Amino acid sequence: MTRIAIDPSRRIGRLDRKVFGGFVEHLGRCIYGGLYDEGSPLSDDRGFRKDVLGLLRELRPGVLRWPGGNFASNYHWTDGIGEKDERPVRAELAWGGTESNRFGTDEYLAYCAELGAEPYICLNMGTGTLAEALDWLDYCNGARDTYWADRRRRNGRPESYRVTYWGLGNEMYGDWQVGAMSAEEYVREASRWARALRMLDPNIQLVSCGKTGWNEWDRIVVEGMARLVDYHSLHIYTGSEDYWTNVLQPHQAERGIRSARALIKRAAYRHKIPDPPRIAYDEWNVWYRKMTVDLAERYDFTDALAVGTYLNIFIRNAGSVKMANLAQMVNAIAPIVTTEETAVVQPIYYPVLLHAQAALDEAADVHVYGPCLEPAWPDSPGRWPYLVKDLGPFTVLDAAATVSANNGRVAVTLVNRDPDRPQTAEVLLRDHAFAGSASIRTLTAGGEDESRALPDVATVHLEQGTENPKDGIVVLTLPPQSFTLIEAAISR
């Protein structure tokens, strides 16, 4: 028996809908042949795949990051505006392809509007210049009679796009990045960019380029940039063929959050910053199988458990994490896969869907009292798999909860990581009780012999039901390898 105690009156922080954000990059079939497919009978007159747009809308993303990723460091935005047939085709350095530039700034911002997501543009700090970045900002947000604002108007958009979120480069620490630099170089350059961009538009919010949160790059960048930015970004990808490594490795994100939060607090104290930056986990996902240029990862339900755990972690850290972007959204390491005839969803789609549908206004404190995974359990005496051994101890069940602003409702997300055994969970509300029946939705893996829309895309089972509280407590039996959502009203 595991007891999960939720304190609705002890709020961790307001949950920002940007935590359920996405990321689309010009790689593989993410953009072209994914969300954008000119000439397809499944697309509208702008080239937007209607089936993909419908599936993404269901996830209710609060923000959509673009154009990269690594792609951003050699992307020149002026190539992607104006008449499509007149746009230049360029060599693409990050992934070794060519870029048609038929999907550019105006197409992306129109897509965000259709999706109901805030745009988040990553600036080119590799081969780009500050002047180029200022022109891009003026094109998107300018309201005066300037050259670039007038170009936007001539291109069919009279009013400003009012793009709020701008990233100061992508992974500028990596030797895979076009124009990579040291942390000290980055701080010097990004500081210049931040000050100039705010001169042009004081209302924008800037994101500094972070790494994992626990290294020298982050220390130097946070110390140098905390006065100038609104967010510090972190990136993480995890995954392994080993079951326990795969389902537990998302706790690396928790380490990164703790470390970055400490660096930010230190910088805020040293420099007397009244409103220090928050954390944007603007790339995260399970990714370890497909390292080819198309990144056509095929996910199983083990990966869905990891994704559900990531989202639990972001909710548990809602006071610090105000943005998170699942990378990517279509075809490349993505929850959605397309062919010329259809679009289908992978197992990782479903925990994102349930989280996004159910999440309420504020994260509540949760404590899990129950069985822990021991270092010698189940059959690896004296060791943990690489990259998880120092993160524990781990409870078998992982949990997070959100409550409405008026304390009238609660949503609880539970991951049972035991591969073989069901777990009984007793869910209680401190100083409160569940009122009426609780709605229960549970995800488990689909059978190997089940028919599939695409032969290489796995299925899941979604079971729905209700549970009546006993003495104000909900008791559930959670299947092995499952993700469960509880939604209910609260009474005192």
C-alpha positions in Angstrom: 0.0 0.0 0.0 1.2 3.5 -0.9 -0.3 6.5 0.7 -0.2 9.7 -1.4 -0.9 12.8 0.8 -1.8 16.0 -1.0 -2.1 19.3 0.8 -4.4 21.6 -1.3 -3.6 24.6 0.9 0.2 24.3 0.5 0.8 25.7 -2.9 4.1 25.1 -4.6 3.5 27.7 -7.3 1.2 28.9 -10.1 1.2 26.4 -13.0 2.1 28.2 -16.2 0.4 26.7 -19.3 3.7 27.2 -21.1 4.9 24.1 -19.3 2.8 22.2 -21.8 4.8 23.7 -24.7 6.1 22.3 -27.9 9.1 22.7 -30.2 9.3 22.4 -34.0 12.6 22.5 -35.9 13.5 22.3 -39.5 14.8 18.7 -39.4 13.7 15.4 -40.9 10.0 15.6 -41.6 9.0 17.7 -38.6 8.0 20.8 -40.7 7.9 19.7 -44.3 5.7 16.6 -44.7 4.8 17.0 -41.0 2.9 20.0 -39.9 3.3 21.7 -43.2 2.6 19.8 -46.5 1.9 21.9 -49.5 -0.3 20.2 -52.1 -1.5 17.5 -49.8 -5.3 16.8 -49.9 -5.0 16.7 -46.1 -3.7 20.3 -46.0 -5.6 23.6 -46.0 -4.8 26.4 -48.5 -1.8 27.6 -46.5 -0.2 24.1 -46.5 -1.0 23.3 -42.8 -1.9 19.6 -42.4 -5.4 19.8 -40.8 -5.1 16.3 -39.2 -1.8 17.3 -37.5 -3.2 20.7 -36.4 -6.2 18.9 -34.8 -4.0 16.5 -32.9 -1.7 19.3 -31.7 -4.7 21.4 -30.6 -5.8 18.6 -28.3 -2.5 19.0 -26.4 -3.3 22.6 -25.7 0.3 23.8 -26.0 0.9 27.1 -24.3 3.9 28.0 -26.4 5.7 26.7 -29.6 9.4 27.2 -30.0 10.9 27.6 -33.5 13.0 27.5 -35.8 15.5 25.4 -33.8 17.4 23.9 -32.2 20.6 23.5 -34.0 19.0 24.7 -37.2 18.6 28.2 -35.7 22.4 28.8 -35.7 22.6 29.1 -39.5 19.1 30.3 -40.2 18.7 33.7 -41.8 15.1 34.8 -41.4 14.9 37.1 -44.4 15.2 34.0 -46.6 11.8 32.9 -45.3 9.6 35.9 -46.0 7.8 37.2 -49.1 6.7 35.3 -52.2 7.5 31.6 -51.6 8.6 30.9 -55.2 11.2 33.7 -54.8 12.7 32.5 -51.6 16.3 31.1 -51.8 17.1 27.5 -51.2 20.0 27.2 -48.8 22.4 24.6 -47.6 21.4 23.5 -44.1 24.5 23.0 -41.9 23.0 21.5 -38.7 21.4 18.4 -40.2 23.2 18.3 -43.5 20.2 18.9 -45.8 18.8 21.8 -47.9 16.2 24.3 -46.7 13.5 25.5 -49.1 12.5 28.4 -46.8 8.8 27.9 -47.8 7.9 27.8 -44.2 9.2 31.0 -42.6 8.3 33.6 -40.1 4.8 34.5 -41.3 3.8 30.8 -41.7 5.1 30.0 -38.3 3.2 32.8 -36.6 0.0 32.0 -38.5 0.4 28.4 -37.3 0.8 29.6 -33.7 -2.4 31.6 -34.0 -4.2 28.5 -35.4 -2.8 26.4 -32.6 -3.6 28.9 -29.8 0.0 28.9 -28.7 2.4 31.8 -27.9 5.3 32.0 -30.3 8.9 31.6 -29.0 11.6 32.5 -31.6 15.2 31.3 -31.1 17.6 33.8 -32.5 20.6 32.9 -34.7 23.7 33.6 -32.6 25.9 31.3 -34.7 26.2 32.9 -38.1 23.7 35.7 -37.3 24.3 39.3 -36.3 22.8 41.6 -33.7 21.6 43.8 -36.6 19.8 40.9 -38.1 18.2 40.0 -34.8 17.0 43.6 -34.4 15.5 43.6 -37.9 13.7 40.3 -37.1 12.2 41.8 -33.9 11.1 44.9 -35.8 9.5 42.8 -38.5 7.5 40.9 -36.0 6.7 43.6 -33.4 7.3 46.9 -35.0 4.3 49.3 -35.0 6.0 52.4 -36.4 6.6 53.2 -40.1 10.0 51.5 -40.3 11.4 49.5 -43.2 10.9 46.1 -41.7 7.5 46.8 -40.2 6.4 48.1 -43.6 7.8 44.9 -45.2 5.6 42.9 -42.8 2.6 45.0 -43.8 3.3 44.5 -47.5 3.6 40.7 -46.8 0.0 40.7 -45.6 0.2 41.4 -41.8 -0.9 45.0 -41.0 -0.7 44.7 -37.2 2.2 43.7 -35.0 2.6 40.0 -34.1 3.6 41.0 -30.6 6.0 38.1 -30.2 7.0 38.1 -26.5 9.5 35.2 -26.1 12.9 35.4 -27.8 15.8 32.9 -27.2 19.4 34.2 -27.2 20.8 31.3 -29.2 20.7 27.6 -28.9 23.2 25.3 -27.3 26.0 27.7 -28.0 28.3 25.6 -25.8 28.4 22.6 -28.1 31.0 21.8 -30.8 28.0 20.5 -32.9 26.6 24.1 -33.0 27.5 26.4 -35.8 29.4 29.3 -34.1 29.9 27.6 -30.8 31.6 29.7 -28.1 32.8 29.6 -24.6 30.6 30.6 -21.7 32.5 33.9 -21.2 32.2 34.7 -24.9 28.5 33.9 -24.8 27.9 36.2 -21.9 29.7 39.1 -23.6 27.8 38.6 -26.8 24.4 37.8 -25.4 24.6 40.8 -23.0 25.0 43.1 -26.0 22.1 41.5 -27.8 19.8 41.6 -24.7 20.4 45.3 -24.1 19.8 46.2 -27.7 16.7 44.1 -28.2 15.1 45.6 -25.1 15.9 49.1 -26.5 13.8 48.3 -29.5 11.0 46.5 -27.6 11.0 46.7 -23.8 8.1 44.3 -23.6 9.8 41.2 -24.8 11.0 38.4 -22.6 14.5 36.9 -23.2 15.8 33.4 -22.6 19.5 32.8 -21.9 21.1 29.7 -23.4 21.6 27.1 -20.6 22.9 23.5 -20.6 21.9 20.9 -17.9 21.9 23.2 -14.9 24.7 21.6 -13.0 27.8 22.6 -14.9 30.3 25.5 -15.3 28.5 26.8 -18.4 25.3 27.4 -16.4 27.2 28.9 -13.5 28.9 31.5 -15.7 25.9 32.3 -17.8 23.5 32.7 -14.9 26.0 34.9 -13.1 26.5 37.0 -16.2 22.9 37.1 -17.6 20.5 37.0 -14.7 20.0 40.8 -14.7 19.2 40.8 -18.4 16.9 37.9 -19.0 13.6 36.5 -17.9 14.3 32.8 -18.3 17.4 30.5 -18.2 16.9 27.5 -20.5 17.8 23.9 -19.8 17.9 20.9 -22.2 17.6 17.2 -21.4 17.1 14.0 -23.4 17.1 10.7 -21.7 16.4 7.1 -22.6 17.8 3.5 -22.5 16.9 0.0 -23.6 17.3 -0.8 -19.9 13.8 -0.5 -18.3 14.8 1.1 -15.0 17.2 3.6 -16.6 14.5 4.6 -19.0 11.7 5.2 -16.5 13.9 6.7 -13.8 16.3 8.9 -15.8 13.8 11.8 -16.1 14.8 12.6 -12.5 17.9 14.1 -14.1 15.5 17.0 -14.9 14.8 17.4 -11.2 18.6 17.6 -10.5 18.9 20.2 -13.2 16.1 22.3 -11.8 17.5 22.2 -8.3 21.0 23.1 -9.5 19.8 25.9 -11.8 17.5 27.3 -9.1 20.4 27.5 -6.7 22.6 29.3 -9.2 19.7 31.8 -10.0 19.1 32.4 -6.3 22.8 33.0 -5.7 23.0 35.5 -8.6 19.8 37.2 -7.4 21.3 37.7 -4.0 24.7 38.9 -5.2 23.3 41.4 -7.7 20.1 42.3 -5.8 17.8 41.2 -8.6 14.2 41.7 -7.3 12.6 39.5 -10.1 15.2 36.8 -11.0 14.8 34.6 -14.1 12.8 31.5 -14.1 13.6 28.2 -15.8 12.6 27.2 -19.3 13.1 23.5 -20.0 12.8 24.3 -23.7 14.0 21.0 -25.0 13.1 17.7 -23.3 12.1 14.2 -24.4 13.0 10.5 -24.5 15.5 10.0 -27.4 18.0 7.3 -27.8 17.2 4.9 -30.6 17.2 7.0 -33.8 20.3 9.1 -34.2 20.0 9.5 -38.0 19.1 12.8 -39.6 15.3 12.1 -39.7 15.1 11.3 -35.9 12.1 9.0 -36.6 12.0 7.6 -33.1 9.3 4.9 -32.4 8.1 5.0 -28.9 6.8 2.2 -26.6 4.8 2.5 -23.4 8.0 2.6 -21.3 8.8 5.9 -22.9 5.3 7.1 -22.1 5.9 6.4 -18.4 9.1 8.5 -18.7 7.2 11.4 -20.4 4.5 11.2 -17.6 7.3 11.5 -15.0 8.9 14.5 -16.7 5.6 16.3 -16.6 5.1 15.4 -12.9 8.5 16.8 -12.2 7.7 20.1 -14.0 4.5 20.4 -12.0 6.3 19.6 -8.7 8.7 22.5 -9.6 6.1 24.9 -10.8 7.5 27.7 -8.7 10.6 27.7 -10.8 9.7 26.1 -14.1 7.5 28.4 -16.1 8.1 26.9 -19.6 8.9 23.5 -21.0 9.0 22.5 -24.7 8.5 18.9 -25.8 11.0 18.3 -28.6 9.8 17.7 -31.2 6.1 17.6 -32.1 5.8 15.8 -35.5 7.7 12.9 -37.0 11.1 13.7 -35.5 11.3 12.3 -31.9 7.6 13.2 -31.8 4.2 12.2 -30.4 2.7 12.5 -33.9 3.7 10.5 -37.0 2.4 11.3 -40.5 2.2 9.5 -43.8 0.8 10.9 -47.0 -2.6 9.4 -46.1 -2.9 9.8 -42.3 -1.5 11.1 -39.0 -1.4 8.9 -35.9 -0.2 9.3 -32.3 2.5 7.4 -30.5 2.3 6.3 -26.8 4.0 9.4 -25.5 1.1 11.5 -26.8 -1.3 10.3 -24.2 0.4 11.4 -20.9 0.9 14.8 -22.5 -2.8 14.9 -23.5 -4.1 13.9 -20.0 -1.8 16.3 -18.2 -2.7 19.2 -20.5 -6.4 18.5 -20.3 -6.6 18.1 -16.5 -4.0 20.5 -15.0 -5.4 23.2 -12.8 -4.2 26.6 -11.6 -1.6 25.8 -9.0 0.7 23.0 -8.1 0.0 21.5 -4.6 2.4 19.8 -2.2 2.5 16.0 -2.6 4.2 13.4 -0.4 4.4 9.7 -1.3 4.7 7.2 1.6 5.3 3.8 0.2 7.7 1.2 -1.2 11.0 2.5 -2.5 13.2 0.9 -5.1 16.3 -0.5 -3.4 19.7 -0.5 -5.1 19.6 -4.3 -5.4 16.1 -4.4 -6.7 15.0 -6.2 -8.8 18.0 -8.1 -10.1 21.1 -5.9 -10.3 22.8 -6.4 -6.9 25.0 -3.5 -5.7 24.5 -1.2 -8.7 22.1 1.1 -10.4 22.2 1.6 -14.2 24.4 4.4 -15.3 23.0 8.0 -14.8 20.4 7.1 -12.2 22.3 5.6 -9.3 22.8 8.9 -7.4 19.3 10.3 -8.0 17.3 8.1 -5.6 15.8 6.8 -3.5 12.9 6.4 -5.8 9.3 5.5 -4.8 7.6 2.9 -7.0 4.8 5.4 -7.6 5.6 8.9 -8.9 2.9 11.6 -8.2 2.0 15.3 -8.8 -1.1 17.3 -8.1 -2.7 20.6 -9.1 -5.6 22.4 -7.5 -8.0 25.1 -8.7 -7.5 28.7 -7.5 -10.5 28.4 -5.2 -9.5 25.0 -3.8 -12.6 23.5 -5.3 -11.0 20.8 -7.5 -7.9 18.7 -7.7 -6.1 16.7 -10.4 -3.6 14.0 -9.5 -1.2 12.2 -11.9 0.3 8.9 -10.9 3.0 6.8 -12.6 3.3 3.1 -11.5 6.8 2.2 -12.5 6.6 -1.4 -11.3 6.9 -3.5 -14.5 5.2 -6.6 -13.1 3.0 -5.8 -10.1 -0.1 -3.6 -9.5 0.2 -1.1 -6.7 -2.6 -0.1 -4.3 -2.7 3.7 -3.8 -4.5 5.5 -1.0 -5.0 9.1 -2.1 -5.9 11.6 0.6 -6.3 15.3 1.0 -4.8 16.9 4.1 -7.4 19.0 6.0 -9.8 18.3 3.1 -11.7 15.4 1.5 -12.8 14.3 -1.9 -16.4 15.4 -2.6 -18.4 12.9 -4.6 -17.1 10.4 -7.1 -13.6 10.9 -8.6 -13.1 10.5 -12.4 -10.3 8.1 -13.2 -8.5 7.6 -16.5 -5.7 5.0 -16.8 -3.3 4.4 -19.6 -1.6 1.0 -20.2 0.3 -0.5 -23.1 -1.6 -1.9 -26.0 -1.2 -5.6 -26.9 1.4 -6.7 -29.4 -1.2 -8.5 -31.5 -3.5 -5.5 -31.8 -4.2 -3.9 -35.1 -2.3 -0.6 -35.6 -3.0 2.3 -37.8 0.7 2.1 -38.8 2.6 -1.2 -38.3 5.5 0.4 -36.5 3.5 2.7 -34.2 2.5 1.2 -30.9 -0.9 1.6 -29.3 -2.2 2.2 -25.8 -5.3 1.3 -23.8 -7.2 4.1 -22.1 -9.7 3.0 -19.5 -12.2 5.5 -17.9 -14.3 5.1 -14.8 -15.2 6.5 -11.4 -14.2 5.8 -7.9 -16.3 6.7 -4.8 -14.3 7.9 -1.9 -14.4 6.1 1.4 -14.2 8.5 4.4 -13.1 11.1 2.0 -10.2 9.0 0.6 -9.8 7.5 -2.9 -8.3 4.0 -3.0 -7.1 2.7 -6.4 -5.3 -0.4 -7.7 -2.9 0.8 -10.3 -1.9 -1.7 -13.1 1.8 -2.4 -13.7 3.4 0.1 -16.0 0.5 2.5 -15.9 -0.2 6.2 -15.9 -3.4 7.3 -14.0 -5.2 10.6 -13.8 -7.6 11.4 -10.9 -10.0 14.4 -11.2 -12.3 15.3 -8.4 -14.1 18.0 -6.4 -12.8 19.0 -2.9 -14.7 19.6 0.3 -13.5 20.6 3.7 
